[in-house]
Amino acid sequence: MTSSVIKIDPKLDLVLEREIDVPVELVWKAWTSPEHLRHWFAPKPWTITSCEIDLRPGGFLNFTMRSPEGQEYPHTQCYLEVSPFERLVTTDTLLGGYRPSPNPFFTAVIELARNGNGTRYKAIAIHGNDATRQKHEEMGFHGGWGTVLTQMVDYIKAGRMHS
């Protein structure tokens, strides 16, 4: 794992760390391939109805989440860092092409490291102030991000990553 440049601030950041028993290469593929990301990225019964990825710094991650009631929530994020198999940094503070977002919320850092045949996985949500961090925590950061991580591992173990 590339050493982290992120200094965790508990007043602003939320962190989820796990050791998972799937290879780092498949975790990277699950995070960076729209055809795979849409299968695990929303905590069920929520779904991802569309997903586009332009995987490069300044590129974009566009996806739409659908609630069980059918409401759709489009999201756009800008990639800040793309370090294959090590780190992926996105933010909704910017749109693709580094355009400022009208509704910034947080920056996400996914750090990966090989751990035997598995992966050491760390997700960090960086917020601009305590109120935003608290809102994200109350929205269920740990439960939601933990659920989608479990869904990703289950998806990989089901052998659906070969397409």
C-alpha positions as CSV (number, residue, x, y, z in Angstrom):
1,M,0.0,0.0,0.0
2,T,1.3,3.4,-0.9
3,S,1.7,5.3,2.4
4,S,-1.4,7.3,3.1
5,V,-1.3,11.1,2.7
6,I,-4.6,11.2,4.7
7,K,-4.3,12.2,8.4
8,I,-7.5,11.1,10.0
9,D,-9.3,13.8,11.9
10,P,-12.1,12.2,14.0
11,K,-14.0,15.5,14.0
12,L,-14.3,15.5,10.2
13,D,-13.7,12.0,9.0
14,L,-15.4,8.6,9.1
15,V,-13.4,5.4,8.6
16,L,-14.2,1.8,7.8
17,E,-11.4,-0.8,7.9
18,R,-11.6,-4.5,7.2
19,E,-9.5,-7.5,6.2
20,I,-11.4,-9.2,3.4
21,D,-10.6,-12.5,1.8
22,V,-10.7,-11.6,-1.9
23,P,-7.7,-10.6,-4.0
24,V,-6.8,-6.9,-4.3
25,E,-7.0,-7.1,-8.1
26,L,-10.7,-8.1,-8.0
27,V,-11.5,-5.4,-5.4
28,W,-9.9,-2.9,-7.8
29,K,-11.9,-4.3,-10.7
30,A,-15.2,-4.2,-8.7
31,W,-14.6,-0.5,-7.9
32,T,-13.5,0.6,-11.4
33,S,-15.8,-1.3,-13.7
34,P,-19.4,0.1,-14.1
35,E,-20.7,-3.4,-15.1
36,H,-19.6,-4.7,-11.8
37,L,-20.0,-1.7,-9.5
38,R,-23.7,-1.5,-10.2
39,H,-24.3,-5.0,-8.7
40,W,-23.0,-4.2,-5.2
41,F,-22.5,-0.5,-4.6
42,A,-26.0,0.3,-3.1
43,P,-27.1,-1.4,0.1
44,K,-30.0,-3.8,-0.9
45,P,-32.9,-3.3,-1.4
46,W,-31.5,0.0,-3.0
47,T,-30.2,-0.5,-6.5
48,I,-27.9,1.3,-9.0
49,T,-29.8,2.0,-12.1
50,S,-27.0,3.6,-14.1
51,C,-23.2,3.9,-13.8
52,E,-20.6,5.6,-15.9
53,I,-16.9,5.7,-15.1
54,D,-14.1,7.9,-16.7
55,L,-11.2,6.5,-14.6
56,R,-8.5,9.1,-14.6
57,P,-7.7,12.1,-12.4
58,G,-10.3,14.7,-13.5
59,G,-12.6,12.0,-14.8
60,F,-16.0,11.2,-13.4
61,L,-18.0,8.6,-11.6
62,N,-21.7,9.1,-12.4
63,F,-24.3,6.8,-10.9
64,T,-28.0,6.8,-9.9
65,M,-29.3,5.0,-6.8
66,R,-32.9,3.9,-6.7
67,S,-34.7,3.6,-3.4
68,P,-37.1,0.6,-2.7
69,E,-39.9,3.1,-3.3
70,G,-38.6,4.0,-6.8
71,Q,-37.1,7.4,-6.1
72,E,-33.9,8.0,-8.0
73,Y,-30.8,9.9,-6.6
74,P,-28.2,10.8,-9.2
75,H,-24.6,11.3,-8.0
76,T,-21.6,12.7,-9.7
77,Q,-18.0,12.6,-8.4
78,C,-14.7,13.6,-9.7
79,Y,-11.6,11.3,-9.5
80,L,-8.7,13.0,-7.8
81,E,-6.3,10.1,-7.6
82,V,-6.3,6.7,-9.4
83,S,-3.4,4.5,-8.2
84,P,-4.2,1.0,-9.5
85,F,-4.6,-1.6,-6.7
86,E,-3.7,0.9,-4.0
87,R,-5.8,4.0,-3.8
88,L,-8.9,5.6,-5.4
89,V,-9.9,9.1,-4.4
90,T,-13.2,10.7,-5.5
91,T,-15.0,13.8,-4.4
92,D,-18.5,15.2,-4.9
93,T,-17.0,18.6,-4.2
94,L,-16.0,18.6,-7.9
95,L,-17.6,17.3,-11.0
96,G,-15.7,15.7,-13.9
97,G,-13.2,18.0,-15.5
98,Y,-12.6,19.5,-12.0
99,R,-15.7,21.7,-12.3
100,P,-17.0,22.9,-8.9
101,S,-20.1,21.1,-7.6
102,P,-23.2,23.0,-6.5
103,N,-23.8,20.6,-3.6
104,P,-20.5,19.3,-2.1
105,F,-20.7,16.7,0.7
106,F,-17.5,14.7,1.0
107,T,-14.4,13.2,-0.4
108,A,-14.0,9.4,-0.4
109,V,-10.6,7.6,-0.2
110,I,-10.4,3.8,-0.8
111,E,-7.0,2.4,0.2
112,L,-6.2,-1.2,-0.7
113,A,-3.2,-3.4,0.3
114,R,-2.4,-7.0,-0.5
115,N,-2.8,-9.2,2.6
116,G,-1.8,-12.8,1.6
117,N,-4.5,-13.9,-0.8
118,G,-6.8,-11.2,0.6
119,T,-7.0,-7.4,0.9
120,R,-6.6,-4.9,3.7
121,Y,-9.4,-2.4,2.9
122,K,-9.8,1.1,4.2
123,A,-12.5,3.5,3.3
124,I,-12.3,7.1,4.5
125,A,-15.0,9.8,4.1
126,I,-13.6,13.3,4.6
127,H,-16.0,16.1,5.4
128,G,-15.5,19.9,5.4
129,N,-17.0,20.3,8.9
130,D,-18.3,18.4,11.9
131,A,-22.0,19.0,11.0
132,T,-21.5,17.3,7.6
133,R,-19.6,14.4,9.2
134,Q,-22.3,14.0,11.8
135,K,-25.0,14.0,9.2
136,H,-23.2,11.3,7.2
137,E,-22.8,9.2,10.4
138,E,-26.5,9.6,11.2
139,M,-27.4,8.6,7.6
140,G,-25.7,5.3,8.4
141,F,-22.1,5.6,7.1
142,H,-20.8,2.6,9.0
143,G,-23.8,0.3,8.4
144,G,-24.2,1.3,4.7
145,W,-20.6,1.3,3.7
146,G,-20.1,-2.0,5.7
147,T,-23.1,-3.5,3.9
148,V,-21.9,-2.6,0.4
149,L,-18.4,-3.9,1.3
150,T,-19.9,-7.3,2.3
151,Q,-22.0,-7.2,-0.9
152,M,-18.9,-6.6,-3.0
153,V,-17.1,-9.5,-1.3
154,D,-20.1,-11.8,-1.9
155,Y,-20.3,-10.6,-5.5
156,I,-16.6,-11.4,-6.1
157,K,-16.9,-14.8,-4.4
158,A,-19.9,-15.6,-6.6
159,G,-17.5,-15.6,-9.5
160,R,-19.2,-12.9,-11.5
161,M,-16.0,-10.9,-12.0
162,H,-14.9,-12.8,-15.1
163,S,-17.0,-10.8,-17.5
